Amino acid sequence: MTTPARSSSARPPRPKGQGQWARGHLEPLNANERMKKDQDGLAVRDRILNRYPYTGFAGIDPQDLRGRFRWWGLYTQRKEGIDGGKTAVLEPEELDAPFFMQRIRLDGGRMTSDQLRVIAGISTRYGRDVADVTDRQNIQLHWIRIEDVPAIWTALEGAGMTTAEACGDTPRVILGCPLAGVDGDEVIDATPAIEEIVRRYVGDTSLSNLPRKFKSAVSGCADQCTLHEINDIAFVGVVHPELGAGYDLWVGGGLSTNPKLGVRLGTFVTPDRIAEVWHAVACLFRDYGYRRMRTRARLKFLVADMGPEWVRTTLEKEYLTAPLPDGPPPPPPRNEGRDHIGIHPQTDGRMAVGFAPRAGRLSGTTLAAVADLSDRFAAGRIRATTTQKLVILDVDPAGVDELEAELAALDLVVRPSVFRRGTMACTGIEFCKLAIVETKAKAGSLIDELERRLPDFDEPIGIHVNGCPNACARFQVADIGLKGSLVPDSSGEMVEGFQLHLGGHIGTRSRLGRKSRGLKVTSAGVVDYVDGLLRAFVDGRDEGESFADWVERVDESVLTAPADRTGASGAADE
C-alpha cells in the first residue's frame, strides 16, 4: 500500500521567526546581527585607540569600519564628487572617503562654555572648521581622520563629554528641554531623570545590542519641545490629581521610511521610577524586538503589531517591580512651534536667549565665539535644541540687547524670520553616504530667497530639507517636507530634486504630511514652488487657519499648481 502524496495545502507554511530573543530566535539572521554576535560594538574602542591610528584608514577591518565604529559615534564620510544617482549603485567601499563624521553625545543638549570651547577647538584643529547642530541635540564634526580620534576623545572625555553610543544599535542621546530647571511653566524638571538614566545605562553592555537604534526623550517642558510623538520612548510631564507631578509614557514613535506616531500607554510614572521604566522598555525592545529584517527592527513595528495594551501588560509582568498606575494625558503644548528661540524669562529673573544658525550649520570658530559670549554675558551654560538651534542660559537682562547684537554679527539671529526659524536640513550629500541630494546649502538659499520674496510672511512655517528617505530632518512632520530624490527636469533628464510632503504637524493635532500624487520638484525649482505655494496659502486660507490645516482642507490641484508653473514633475509616487 502506497502512502498518498501529501497535498501542498494540507499544512500552512510555518511563519518565519522575527529574530525575537524572547521567542527563542537567538541565531543571527542577517549580517548586522552576526557582526554584533561576533563582538559587542563597544569593544571596538580599544582598536580605535591602539591599533587603527597606526594602520591608518586602509587597515581598518570592514566590520569595524561600517559597523562597530558607530557605537562610538563614528560614521564613514562620503567620497567627494559622487553624485546622488550612484548612492544606491556603488558598493560601500566605493562611497567611503578616508574621513569620518564624529557625533558628540550631548544628553539633554547640555554644554558648559568650557565644553563648547573644546568642541570648537576640535572642529578647527581636526575638522576643517565645520560643525553641525543636529535635531537630536548632538554636535557633529566632519573630516575627522582615524589618526586623530585618540586625541579628540582625550579632549572630549577630559571635559566630561563622550561619544559612546552616539550611533549604533544602542540607546541614543536622550532628548531634554533646553530650559529644564529655569522655565517657570515647566511641569517638572527632568534633568535628574536624564542624568540617572545616562549614569546607569549608557555604556551598559546588556543594552548595547538592541535590534536597532533606541531614541528617548524625557521632559517636563510646557512646549513639549522634545517631540514625544516621534521617539521610541518618551516621558511627558503631567500632573496626576493624586500623585502630583510626574510623567506620561509614550512608546513606538519614529519616522524614516515607515513613519509612525507614538502611542500612550495610559500610565503615570513617578519621578523615582523613571530610570526603572526606561530600562524596562529598553529591555522589552531588546528581547521582543524584530531582528530578522533591519527594515522592521525598530520598536514602532512591534508596538504597531502587538498594541499598547500588550506592551503595558508585558512591561508590568516581566520587567517592572510593580504595576504602573493609570495617568492623565499631557495638556496641549504651550507653543506649537516648540523651539525656544528668542528671549525668555527664567525663574530666577535672568533670561534664556535662543538663536538660530542657518539650518544647523556652524563652524568651530563660531562655536568658540558663542562660548566666549556665554562667559561674558551669562554663566557659561549653553543648550542645543531639537530644531538645530542653540540657547544661552542665565543672561543678565541688562546685557540682552548687547548679546543679541554680538550674536547677529556672527549670523546667529535671536529674532529670526519664520523661514530662518522653521528651516532644518540633514547632512546631505556633502558628507552622507545615504544622501541623494545636497541639503545644507539648499536650505540656506531657501531662507535667503524666501526672506527676500516674502518679507511680510509671518505665519510659523516648518521647511525641512532631507537628503534621502531616512528622515533625519523629519520631513514627514514638517509643513513643507522636502525628501531628496532624482526627478526629471523639463528635458526628461534625471536631476537632483525633492518629493513633496505637505501639511505634516507635531502638536495639538499631530499628523504626517500629505503626498500629492508623487509631486516632485527639481532642486532648481524648489524656491519658485515654495514661493507659489505660500502665496496660494495667504490668498486662500480661512481666518486663523494654519498652513497644515489649510493643506489638509484644499483640493490637490491647489498644491500642484505652483509646481505646474515651475515645470515640476507630477510622476507617480514611488
C-alpha positions as CSV (number, residue, x, y, z in Angstrom):
1,M,0.0,0.0,0.0
2,T,1.4,3.3,-1.0
3,T,1.2,6.5,1.0
4,P,-0.7,9.1,-0.9
5,A,1.1,12.3,-1.7
6,R,0.6,15.0,0.8
7,S,-1.3,18.0,-0.5
8,S,0.8,21.1,-0.6
9,S,-2.1,22.9,1.0
10,A,-2.6,20.4,3.8
11,R,-0.3,22.3,6.2
12,P,0.3,26.0,6.1
13,P,3.9,27.0,5.9
14,R,5.5,27.8,9.3
15,P,5.8,31.6,9.7
16,K,9.3,32.8,9.7
17,G,10.7,33.8,13.1
18,Q,11.3,37.5,13.5
19,G,14.5,37.0,15.4
20,Q,13.0,37.8,18.8
21,W,15.2,36.6,21.6
22,A,12.2,36.2,23.9
23,R,10.7,33.7,21.4
24,G,14.0,31.7,21.3
25,H,15.2,33.0,18.0
26,L,18.8,33.5,19.0
27,E,20.6,32.7,15.9
28,P,21.7,35.8,13.9
29,L,19.6,36.3,10.8
30,N,21.5,38.9,8.9
31,A,25.0,40.3,8.6
32,N,24.4,43.1,11.2
33,E,23.2,40.6,13.8
34,R,26.2,38.3,13.0
35,M,28.6,41.2,13.4
36,K,27.1,42.1,16.8
37,K,27.2,38.5,18.0
38,D,30.8,38.1,16.9
39,Q,31.8,41.0,19.2
40,D,29.9,43.8,21.0
41,G,30.1,47.1,19.3
42,L,31.5,48.9,22.4
43,A,34.6,46.6,22.3
44,V,36.0,48.3,19.3
45,R,37.1,51.2,21.4
46,D,40.5,49.5,22.2
47,R,41.2,49.0,18.5
48,I,40.3,52.6,17.7
49,L,42.7,53.9,20.3
50,N,45.6,51.4,20.0
51,R,45.5,49.8,16.5
52,Y,43.9,51.8,13.8
53,P,45.7,55.1,14.3
54,Y,48.8,53.2,13.3
55,T,47.4,51.1,10.5
56,G,45.5,54.1,9.0
57,F,42.2,54.1,7.3
58,A,43.2,51.3,4.9
59,G,43.9,48.9,7.7
60,I,40.5,49.1,9.4
61,D,38.5,45.8,9.4
62,P,35.3,46.3,7.3
63,Q,33.1,45.1,10.1
64,D,34.5,47.7,12.5
65,L,34.6,50.4,9.8
66,R,31.0,50.2,8.8
67,G,29.6,48.6,11.9
68,R,31.1,48.8,15.3
69,F,32.6,52.3,14.8
70,R,29.1,53.6,15.1
71,W,28.9,52.5,18.7
72,W,31.4,55.3,19.3
73,G,29.8,57.9,17.1
74,L,31.9,57.4,14.0
75,Y,30.4,57.2,10.5
76,T,32.4,57.0,7.4
77,Q,32.1,60.1,5.2
78,R,31.0,60.2,1.6
79,K,33.7,60.5,-1.0
80,E,33.7,63.8,-2.8
81,G,32.4,64.1,-6.3
82,I,30.0,61.1,-6.3
83,D,26.5,62.2,-7.4
84,G,23.3,61.1,-5.9
85,G,22.5,58.8,-8.8
86,K,25.2,56.4,-7.6
87,T,24.2,56.3,-4.0
88,A,22.3,53.1,-4.3
89,V,24.5,51.6,-7.0
90,L,28.1,51.7,-5.7
91,E,29.5,49.3,-3.1
92,P,30.1,50.8,0.4
93,E,33.9,50.9,-0.1
94,E,33.4,52.9,-3.3
95,L,31.5,55.5,-1.4
96,D,33.9,55.8,1.5
97,A,36.2,58.7,1.9
98,P,39.1,58.2,4.3
99,F,37.4,60.5,6.8
100,F,34.7,60.3,9.5
101,M,31.8,62.2,10.9
102,Q,32.2,62.3,14.7
103,R,29.0,62.6,16.6
104,I,29.3,64.0,20.1
105,R,26.6,62.9,22.5
106,L,25.0,65.7,24.5
107,D,22.2,64.3,26.6
108,G,19.6,67.0,27.1
109,G,21.6,69.2,24.8
110,R,23.6,70.4,27.8
111,M,27.0,72.0,27.5
112,T,29.1,74.4,29.5
113,S,31.1,77.1,27.8
114,D,34.3,75.2,28.5
115,Q,32.9,72.1,26.9
116,L,31.7,74.0,23.8
117,R,35.1,75.6,23.6
118,V,36.7,72.1,23.5
119,I,34.3,71.1,20.7
120,A,35.1,74.2,18.8
121,G,38.9,73.6,19.2
122,I,38.5,70.0,17.8
123,S,36.5,71.4,14.9
124,T,39.1,74.0,14.0
125,R,42.1,71.7,14.5
126,Y,40.9,68.4,13.2
127,G,37.6,69.0,11.3
128,R,38.3,71.8,8.8
129,D,36.2,74.2,10.9
130,V,32.9,72.6,10.2
131,A,30.3,71.8,12.9
132,D,26.6,70.9,12.7
133,V,24.0,71.1,15.5
134,T,21.6,68.2,14.9
135,D,17.8,68.0,15.6
136,R,18.7,65.5,18.4
137,Q,20.8,68.0,20.3
138,N,24.1,66.5,19.3
139,I,27.0,68.3,17.6
140,Q,28.6,66.6,14.6
141,L,32.1,67.2,13.2
142,H,33.4,66.2,9.8
143,W,36.7,65.5,8.1
144,I,38.0,63.5,11.1
145,R,41.0,61.2,10.5
146,I,41.3,57.9,12.3
147,E,44.8,59.1,13.4
148,D,43.3,62.0,15.3
149,V,40.5,60.2,17.1
150,P,42.5,59.3,20.2
151,A,43.4,62.9,20.8
152,I,39.8,64.0,20.1
153,W,38.4,61.5,22.6
154,T,41.0,62.6,25.2
155,A,39.9,66.2,24.8
156,L,36.2,65.4,25.0
157,E,36.4,63.0,27.9
158,G,38.7,65.3,29.8
159,A,35.9,67.9,29.5
160,G,33.2,65.5,30.7
161,M,31.8,64.5,27.3
162,T,31.5,61.3,25.4
163,T,30.8,59.8,22.0
164,A,29.7,56.4,23.5
165,E,26.6,55.1,21.8
166,A,26.1,58.2,19.9
167,C,25.2,55.9,17.0
168,G,24.7,52.1,16.6
169,D,22.0,49.7,17.8
170,T,22.1,51.3,21.2
171,P,20.2,53.8,23.4
172,R,21.0,57.1,21.6
173,V,21.2,60.5,23.1
174,I,18.3,61.4,25.4
175,L,16.4,64.5,24.4
176,G,15.6,67.1,27.1
177,C,14.3,70.6,27.2
178,P,16.9,73.3,26.9
179,L,15.1,75.3,29.5
180,A,14.8,72.5,32.0
181,G,15.1,73.8,35.6
182,V,14.7,77.5,34.6
183,D,11.3,77.7,32.8
184,G,8.6,78.8,35.3
185,D,5.9,77.0,33.3
186,E,7.5,73.6,33.1
187,V,5.6,70.7,34.7
188,I,8.7,69.1,36.2
189,D,12.5,69.4,35.8
190,A,13.6,66.3,34.0
191,T,17.3,66.9,34.4
192,P,17.8,64.4,37.4
193,A,15.9,61.7,35.4
194,I,18.1,62.1,32.4
195,E,21.3,62.1,34.5
196,E,20.3,59.0,36.3
197,I,19.5,57.1,33.0
198,V,22.8,58.2,31.5
199,R,24.8,57.3,34.6
200,R,23.3,53.8,35.0
201,Y,22.8,52.6,31.4
202,V,24.9,54.4,28.8
203,G,27.7,52.0,28.0
204,D,25.9,49.1,29.7
205,T,26.7,46.0,27.6
206,S,23.4,44.5,28.4
207,L,21.8,47.2,26.3
208,S,24.5,47.6,23.6
209,N,23.0,45.0,21.3
210,L,19.5,46.2,20.6
211,P,17.6,45.3,17.4
212,R,18.3,48.8,16.1
213,K,18.5,52.4,17.5
214,F,16.5,53.4,20.5
215,K,15.6,57.0,20.7
216,S,14.5,58.6,24.0
217,A,13.0,61.8,25.3
218,V,12.4,62.9,28.9
219,S,10.9,66.3,29.5
220,G,8.5,68.3,31.6
221,C,8.6,71.2,29.1
222,A,5.3,73.2,28.7
223,D,6.1,73.4,25.0
224,Q,6.8,69.7,24.7
225,C,9.9,70.5,22.7
226,T,11.3,67.0,22.7
227,L,8.7,65.8,20.3
228,H,7.5,62.8,22.2
229,E,5.3,61.7,19.3
230,I,8.3,60.5,17.2
231,N,10.5,58.9,19.8
232,D,10.8,55.2,20.6
233,I,10.2,56.1,24.2
234,A,9.1,59.4,25.7
235,F,8.2,60.7,29.1
236,V,6.0,63.8,29.0
237,G,5.5,65.9,32.1
238,V,2.0,65.7,33.5
239,V,0.3,66.3,36.9
240,H,-1.6,63.4,38.4
241,P,-4.6,64.5,40.5
242,E,-3.4,62.4,43.5
243,L,0.3,61.7,42.9
244,G,1.5,65.1,41.8
245,A,4.0,65.9,39.0
246,G,5.4,63.0,37.0
247,Y,5.3,61.7,33.5
248,D,3.0,60.2,30.9
249,L,4.7,57.3,29.0
250,W,4.7,57.1,25.2
251,V,6.2,54.4,23.0
252,G,6.6,53.4,19.4
253,G,7.2,56.6,17.6
254,G,9.6,57.0,14.7
255,L,9.9,58.3,11.1
256,S,12.3,57.1,8.4
257,T,10.7,55.1,5.5
258,N,7.8,53.8,7.6
259,P,6.7,56.7,9.8
260,K,4.6,56.1,12.8
261,L,3.5,58.3,15.6
262,G,3.9,57.2,19.2
263,V,1.1,55.9,21.4
264,R,0.3,56.5,25.0
265,L,0.3,53.5,27.4
266,G,-2.0,55.3,29.7
267,T,0.3,55.0,32.7
268,F,1.7,57.5,35.2
269,V,5.4,57.3,36.1
270,T,6.5,58.9,39.3
271,P,10.0,60.6,39.1
272,D,11.6,58.0,41.3
273,R,10.6,55.2,38.8
274,I,11.8,56.9,35.6
275,A,15.1,55.0,35.2
276,E,13.4,51.7,36.1
277,V,10.7,52.2,33.5
278,W,13.1,53.4,30.8
279,H,15.2,50.4,31.4
280,A,12.2,48.1,31.3
281,V,11.1,49.4,27.9
282,A,14.7,49.1,26.5
283,C,14.9,45.5,27.7
284,L,11.5,44.7,26.2
285,F,12.7,46.1,22.9
286,R,16.0,44.1,23.2
287,D,14.1,40.8,23.9
288,Y,11.0,41.1,21.8
289,G,12.2,43.4,19.0
290,Y,12.4,42.1,15.5
291,R,15.9,41.2,14.3
292,R,15.2,39.2,11.1
293,M,15.0,42.3,8.8
294,R,16.7,45.6,9.5
295,T,13.8,47.4,7.9
296,R,11.4,46.1,10.6
297,A,13.8,46.2,13.6
298,R,12.5,49.4,15.3
299,L,10.3,49.4,18.3
300,K,7.5,51.1,16.4
301,F,6.8,47.9,14.4
302,L,6.5,45.8,17.5
303,V,4.1,48.3,19.1
304,A,2.1,48.6,15.9
305,D,1.7,44.8,15.6
306,M,1.1,44.0,19.3
307,G,-0.6,47.1,20.5
308,P,-0.1,49.4,23.6
309,E,-2.1,47.0,25.8
310,W,0.3,44.2,25.2
311,V,3.3,46.5,25.7
312,R,1.9,47.7,29.1
313,T,1.0,44.2,30.3
314,T,4.3,42.7,29.3
315,L,6.2,45.5,30.9
316,E,4.4,45.1,34.2
317,K,4.5,41.3,34.2
318,E,8.1,40.7,33.0
319,Y,10.2,43.8,33.6
320,L,8.8,46.0,36.3
321,T,8.8,45.5,40.1
322,A,5.3,46.8,40.4
323,P,2.4,47.8,38.1
324,L,2.1,51.4,37.0
325,P,-1.0,53.5,37.9
326,D,-3.2,55.0,35.3
327,G,-2.5,58.6,34.5
328,P,-3.8,61.7,32.6
329,P,-2.8,62.6,29.1
330,P,-0.5,65.7,28.7
331,P,-2.1,69.1,28.1
332,P,-1.7,70.8,24.7
333,P,1.7,72.3,24.2
334,R,2.1,75.9,25.2
335,N,3.6,76.9,21.9
336,E,3.0,74.9,18.7
337,G,6.5,76.0,17.4
338,R,8.2,74.2,20.3
339,D,11.7,75.6,19.7
340,H,12.7,78.1,22.5
341,I,14.0,80.7,20.1
342,G,14.0,84.3,21.3
343,I,14.2,85.8,24.8
344,H,12.5,84.0,27.6
345,P,12.4,84.9,31.3
346,Q,13.9,82.4,33.8
347,T,12.5,81.7,37.3
348,D,15.5,83.5,38.8
349,G,14.9,86.8,36.9
350,R,17.6,86.1,34.3
351,M,17.0,85.4,30.7
352,A,17.4,82.5,28.3
353,V,18.4,83.7,24.8
354,G,17.8,81.3,21.9
355,F,19.2,81.9,18.5
356,A,19.2,80.4,15.0
357,P,22.1,79.5,12.8
358,R,21.3,78.5,9.2
359,A,19.8,75.0,9.3
360,G,22.2,73.9,12.0
361,R,25.4,74.6,10.1
362,L,28.1,76.4,12.1
363,S,31.9,76.4,12.4
364,G,34.3,75.7,15.2
365,T,35.3,79.4,15.1
366,T,31.7,80.5,15.6
367,L,31.2,77.9,18.4
368,A,34.2,79.3,20.2
369,A,32.8,82.8,19.9
370,V,29.4,81.6,21.4
371,A,31.3,80.1,24.3
372,D,33.1,83.4,24.9
373,L,29.8,85.3,24.7
374,S,28.2,82.9,27.2
375,D,31.0,83.6,29.7
376,R,30.8,87.3,29.1
377,F,27.1,87.9,29.3
378,A,25.9,84.8,31.3
379,A,27.1,81.9,33.5
380,G,28.6,79.6,30.9
381,R,25.6,77.3,30.3
382,I,24.6,76.6,26.7
383,R,21.9,74.2,25.3
384,A,21.2,72.7,22.0
385,T,17.6,72.4,20.8
386,T,15.7,69.8,18.8
387,T,15.4,72.2,16.0
388,Q,19.1,72.7,15.3
389,K,19.3,75.9,17.3
390,L,21.2,77.0,20.5
391,V,20.3,78.7,23.7
392,I,22.4,80.6,26.2
393,L,21.0,80.5,29.7
394,D,21.4,82.9,32.7
395,V,21.8,86.1,30.7
396,D,21.6,89.3,32.8
397,P,18.6,91.3,31.5
398,A,20.8,94.4,31.2
399,G,23.0,92.6,28.7
400,V,20.4,91.0,26.4
401,D,20.4,93.7,23.8
402,E,24.2,93.8,23.5
403,L,24.3,90.0,23.4
404,E,21.7,89.9,20.6
405,A,23.9,92.4,18.6
406,E,27.0,90.3,19.2
407,L,25.2,87.1,18.1
408,A,23.9,88.9,15.0
409,A,27.4,89.8,14.0
410,L,28.1,86.0,13.9
411,D,24.9,85.5,11.7
412,L,23.1,84.0,14.7
413,V,19.7,85.5,14.9
414,V,17.7,85.9,18.1
415,R,14.6,87.2,16.3
416,P,14.7,85.3,13.1
417,S,12.2,85.3,10.2
418,V,9.8,82.5,10.1
419,F,11.9,81.0,7.4
420,R,15.2,81.0,9.3
421,R,13.3,79.8,12.4
422,G,11.5,77.0,10.8
423,T,14.0,75.6,8.3
424,M,16.1,72.5,9.1
425,A,18.3,70.3,7.0
426,C,20.1,67.0,7.4
427,T,23.8,66.5,6.5
428,G,23.0,65.7,2.8
429,I,25.2,64.6,0.0
430,E,28.1,66.8,1.2
431,F,29.1,64.2,3.8
432,C,26.4,61.4,4.0
433,K,26.7,58.2,2.0
434,L,23.0,57.6,2.0
435,A,22.1,61.0,0.6
436,I,20.9,61.7,-2.9
437,V,20.8,65.5,-2.9
438,E,22.6,68.5,-1.4
439,T,20.7,69.9,1.6
440,K,22.6,72.5,3.8
441,A,23.3,75.0,1.0
442,K,19.9,74.5,-0.4
443,A,18.3,75.3,2.9
444,G,20.4,78.4,3.2
445,S,19.4,79.6,-0.2
446,L,15.8,78.9,0.6
447,I,15.9,81.0,3.7
448,D,17.6,83.9,1.9
449,E,15.3,83.9,-1.2
450,L,12.1,83.5,0.8
451,E,13.0,86.3,3.1
452,R,13.6,88.5,0.0
453,R,10.4,87.4,-1.8
454,L,8.0,87.2,1.1
455,P,9.2,89.8,3.7
456,D,5.8,90.2,5.3
457,F,5.0,86.5,5.6
458,D,4.7,85.8,9.4
459,E,2.8,82.5,9.7
460,P,5.1,79.9,11.5
461,I,6.2,77.5,8.8
462,G,8.4,74.4,9.1
463,I,10.5,73.7,6.0
464,H,12.6,70.5,6.4
465,V,15.2,69.6,3.8
466,N,16.1,65.9,3.7
467,G,18.8,64.3,1.5
468,C,17.2,60.8,1.3
469,P,14.1,58.9,2.6
470,N,15.5,58.3,6.1
471,A,14.0,61.4,7.7
472,C,17.0,62.7,9.7
473,A,15.4,66.1,9.2
474,R,11.8,64.9,10.0
475,F,10.3,65.8,6.6
476,Q,7.1,63.9,7.2
477,V,6.1,66.1,10.1
478,A,7.0,69.4,8.5
479,D,4.6,71.9,7.0
480,I,6.7,71.6,3.8
481,G,8.8,68.4,3.8
482,L,11.4,68.0,1.0
483,K,12.6,64.4,0.6
484,G,15.7,64.1,-1.6
485,S,15.1,62.3,-4.9
486,L,16.2,62.1,-8.5
487,V,13.5,63.7,-10.7
488,P,13.1,64.5,-14.4
489,D,13.7,68.1,-15.5
490,S,11.9,69.7,-18.4
491,S,14.0,67.8,-20.9
492,G,13.5,64.5,-19.2
493,E,17.0,64.3,-17.7
494,M,17.2,62.9,-14.1
495,V,18.5,65.6,-11.8
496,E,18.6,66.4,-8.1
497,G,15.2,67.2,-6.7
498,F,12.7,66.6,-4.0
499,Q,9.4,64.8,-3.4
500,L,6.9,67.0,-1.5
501,H,5.3,66.1,1.8
502,L,2.9,68.8,2.8
503,G,1.0,69.6,5.9
504,G,2.8,67.5,8.5
505,H,2.5,68.6,12.1
506,I,3.5,67.7,15.6
507,G,1.4,69.3,18.3
508,T,-2.2,69.6,19.1
509,R,-3.3,67.7,16.0
510,S,-0.3,65.6,15.0
511,R,-0.3,64.1,11.6
512,L,2.1,63.0,8.8
513,G,2.4,65.1,5.7
514,R,0.3,64.7,2.6
515,K,1.9,63.3,-0.5
516,S,0.2,64.8,-3.6
517,R,0.3,62.0,-6.2
518,G,4.1,61.9,-6.0
519,L,4.5,65.6,-6.6
520,K,8.2,66.3,-7.1
521,V,10.2,69.4,-7.9
522,T,13.8,69.8,-9.2
523,S,16.3,71.4,-6.8
524,A,16.5,74.4,-9.1
525,G,12.7,74.8,-8.9
526,V,12.2,74.5,-5.2
527,V,12.2,78.2,-4.3
528,D,9.7,79.0,-7.0
529,Y,7.4,76.2,-5.9
530,V,7.5,77.1,-2.2
531,D,7.0,80.8,-3.0
532,G,4.0,80.0,-5.1
533,L,2.6,77.6,-2.5
534,L,2.9,80.1,0.3
535,R,1.3,82.8,-1.8
536,A,-1.6,80.4,-2.5
537,F,-1.9,79.8,1.2
538,V,-2.0,83.5,2.0
539,D,-4.7,84.1,-0.6
540,G,-6.8,81.1,0.2
541,R,-6.6,80.5,4.0
542,D,-9.5,81.0,6.4
543,E,-9.0,83.4,9.2
544,G,-6.7,82.0,11.8
545,E,-6.1,78.8,9.7
546,S,-2.7,77.2,10.0
547,F,-0.7,76.1,7.0
548,A,-1.1,72.4,7.9
549,D,-4.9,72.7,8.3
550,W,-5.1,74.6,5.0
551,V,-3.1,71.8,3.2
552,E,-5.4,69.2,4.8
553,R,-8.5,71.1,3.5
554,V,-7.7,72.3,0.0
555,D,-8.1,70.4,-3.3
556,E,-5.0,68.7,-4.5
557,S,-4.9,70.9,-7.6
558,V,-4.1,73.9,-5.4
559,L,-1.0,72.1,-4.1
560,T,0.2,71.0,-7.6
561,A,-0.5,74.4,-9.3
562,P,2.8,76.0,-8.1
563,A,4.7,73.0,-9.5
564,D,2.9,73.3,-12.8
565,R,4.1,76.9,-13.1
566,T,7.7,75.8,-12.4
567,G,7.7,72.7,-14.6
568,A,8.0,70.3,-11.7
569,S,7.3,66.6,-12.1
570,G,4.0,65.0,-11.2
571,A,5.2,61.5,-11.6
572,A,3.6,58.7,-9.6
573,D,4.8,58.2,-6.1
574,E,7.4,55.5,-5.6
